[in-house]
Amino acid sequence: MPRIRKEQLSRNHDRADFDCGVEELNTFLQKTARRQDERHLVRTMVLVDAEQPEQILAYYSTAPCEITPPTGVRAWKNYPHPVPFLRMTRLASHLSVRGLGFGELALLAAIEDAATISREFTAIGGLVVDAKDQRAAGFYEKYGFIRVEEDALQLFLPIQDCVSLMDEPHER
């Protein structure tokens, strides 16, 4: 397996050749991601092979958000305000690496970003995602994400779980 690096999307990355099989995700990366990053709306991070850093193997995008405190979370019981979160807005891996765990690596990188934000910058409730379908929701649930409402496609990972995942020894 190549040595993988996480980098902020830049002009040096070959966006034109990225293909995850989902046109909407390809188009976002190719035409919109850098502009939104420059405007401080969405941050897009890419996973690259250290030997070929221009080739994007996977990417994810994040942005700050607020959500109504999910029921059943004791820390937010009776909390009257929306809770700040980091939202993962997109996640995709190149077709050439499909099935090799790059989606998981990108998700772990986003979880690490949430933990870092909480530790070093400001308090947040965790990482929230809007799954595109029930299958995608099941992927996130394997990593401990909790549905905001039963059968809903919005899920979150509490910040204490983000921090715990990053504190555990694991391979990347």
matplotlib code that plots the C-alpha trace (Angstrom):
import matplotlib.pyplot as plt

x = [0.0, 1.3, 2.3, -0.8, -0.8, -3.6, -3.4, -5.7, -6.9, -4.7, -3.9, -1.2, -3.8, -5.2, -8.9, -9.8, -8.9, -10.8, -13.7, -15.5, -18.4, -20.8, -21.0, -22.1, -19.1, -16.7, -18.1, -17.9, -14.2, -13.4, -15.3, -16.4, -14.3, -11.3, -13.5, -15.5, -12.3, -11.0, -14.2, -13.9, -17.2, -16.1, -12.7, -11.7, -8.9, -7.5, -5.7, -2.7, 0.1, 3.3, 5.1, 2.4, 1.0, -0.9, -3.2, -6.2, -7.1, -10.0, -11.4, -13.7, -15.1, -16.2, -17.9, -19.1, -22.8, -25.2, -27.8, -30.6, -29.4, -30.2, -32.5, -30.9, -27.6, -27.3, -24.8, -27.3, -30.4, -32.5, -29.9, -31.9, -29.6, -28.3, -25.0, -22.0, -20.6, -18.2, -20.3, -18.7, -20.4, -18.8, -16.7, -15.5, -12.7, -11.4, -12.7, -9.1, -8.9, -12.5, -12.6, -9.1, -10.3, -9.7, -13.3, -12.5, -9.2, -11.0, -13.7, -11.0, -9.2, -12.5, -13.0, -9.4, -10.2, -13.2, -11.1, -8.3, -10.8, -12.3, -8.9, -7.1, -9.6, -13.2, -15.8, -17.9, -20.4, -18.7, -18.9, -22.2, -23.0, -26.0, -25.9, -27.1, -29.1, -29.6, -26.6, -24.3, -26.0, -25.0, -21.4, -21.3, -23.0, -20.2, -18.0, -20.3, -22.3, -25.8, -28.9, -30.3, -33.8, -34.7, -34.4, -33.1, -30.1, -28.5, -26.0, -23.5, -20.5, -20.2, -16.9, -15.9, -16.0, -14.0, -11.3, -11.4, -11.0, -8.0, -6.4, -6.7, -3.7, -4.7, -3.1, -3.6]
y = [0.0, 3.5, 6.0, 8.2, 11.9, 14.2, 17.6, 20.6, 20.7, 23.0, 23.8, 21.1, 18.3, 16.7, 17.3, 16.6, 12.9, 12.2, 9.8, 8.2, 7.0, 9.7, 12.7, 15.1, 14.3, 14.5, 17.8, 19.3, 18.4, 19.4, 22.7, 24.0, 22.8, 25.1, 28.2, 27.3, 26.7, 30.1, 31.7, 29.9, 28.1, 24.5, 23.0, 20.1, 17.7, 15.1, 11.8, 11.3, 8.9, 10.5, 9.3, 10.8, 13.7, 15.3, 12.2, 12.4, 9.0, 10.2, 13.4, 14.8, 18.2, 19.8, 22.9, 24.2, 23.9, 23.8, 21.2, 20.9, 18.8, 15.2, 13.5, 10.9, 12.6, 13.3, 16.1, 18.2, 17.3, 20.5, 22.5, 25.3, 26.2, 24.6, 22.7, 23.5, 20.6, 19.9, 18.7, 16.3, 17.5, 15.1, 11.9, 10.0, 7.7, 7.2, 4.2, 2.9, 2.4, 1.3, -1.4, -0.7, 1.3, 4.8, 5.8, 4.7, 6.6, 9.8, 9.3, 8.8, 11.9, 13.9, 12.5, 13.5, 17.0, 17.2, 16.0, 18.6, 21.4, 20.5, 20.1, 23.1, 25.7, 25.6, 23.4, 21.4, 18.6, 16.2, 15.3, 15.2, 13.7, 13.6, 10.1, 9.9, 6.7, 3.9, 2.0, 5.0, 5.5, 1.9, 2.6, 5.5, 3.4, 0.9, 3.7, 4.6, 7.3, 7.8, 8.7, 12.0, 10.5, 6.9, 5.9, 9.5, 10.0, 12.6, 11.0, 12.3, 11.1, 12.7, 14.6, 12.3, 9.4, 11.4, 12.1, 8.5, 7.1, 9.3, 8.3, 4.6, 3.1, 2.2, 1.6, 4.2]
z = [0.0, -0.8, 1.9, 2.2, 3.0, 3.8, 2.2, 1.6, -2.0, -4.1, -7.7, -7.6, -7.4, -10.6, -10.1, -13.8, -13.7, -10.4, -10.9, -8.0, -10.2, -8.9, -11.3, -8.6, -6.4, -9.4, -10.5, -7.0, -6.8, -10.3, -10.5, -7.1, -4.2, -4.6, -5.0, -2.0, 0.0, -1.0, 0.2, 3.5, 3.0, 2.7, 3.4, 1.1, 2.1, -0.2, 0.4, -2.0, -2.5, -1.2, -4.4, -6.7, -4.7, -7.7, -8.0, -5.7, -4.2, -2.0, -0.7, 1.9, 2.6, 5.9, 7.1, 10.4, 11.3, 14.1, 14.8, 17.3, 20.3, 19.5, 22.0, 24.2, 24.6, 28.3, 27.9, 25.9, 27.8, 28.3, 26.4, 24.7, 21.8, 18.7, 19.2, 17.0, 15.0, 12.1, 9.1, 6.6, 3.5, 1.0, 1.0, -2.1, -3.3, -6.8, -8.6, -9.0, -5.2, -4.5, -1.9, -0.5, 2.5, 1.3, 2.2, 5.8, 5.8, 4.6, 7.3, 10.0, 8.8, 9.1, 12.6, 13.4, 12.2, 14.6, 17.5, 16.7, 16.4, 19.8, 21.5, 20.0, 18.9, 20.1, 21.6, 19.2, 19.7, 17.2, 13.5, 11.7, 8.3, 6.0, 4.5, 0.9, 1.5, 4.1, 2.8, 3.4, 6.8, 7.7, 6.7, 9.2, 11.9, 11.7, 13.1, 16.0, 14.3, 15.8, 13.9, 15.0, 14.5, 13.9, 10.3, 9.4, 7.2, 9.4, 11.8, 14.3, 16.2, 19.6, 20.2, 23.0, 20.5, 18.0, 20.5, 21.8, 18.2, 17.7, 21.0, 20.2, 18.4, 14.8, 11.4, 8.7]

ax = plt.figure().add_subplot(projection="3d")
ax.plot(x, y, z, "-o")
ax.set_aspect("equal")
plt.show()
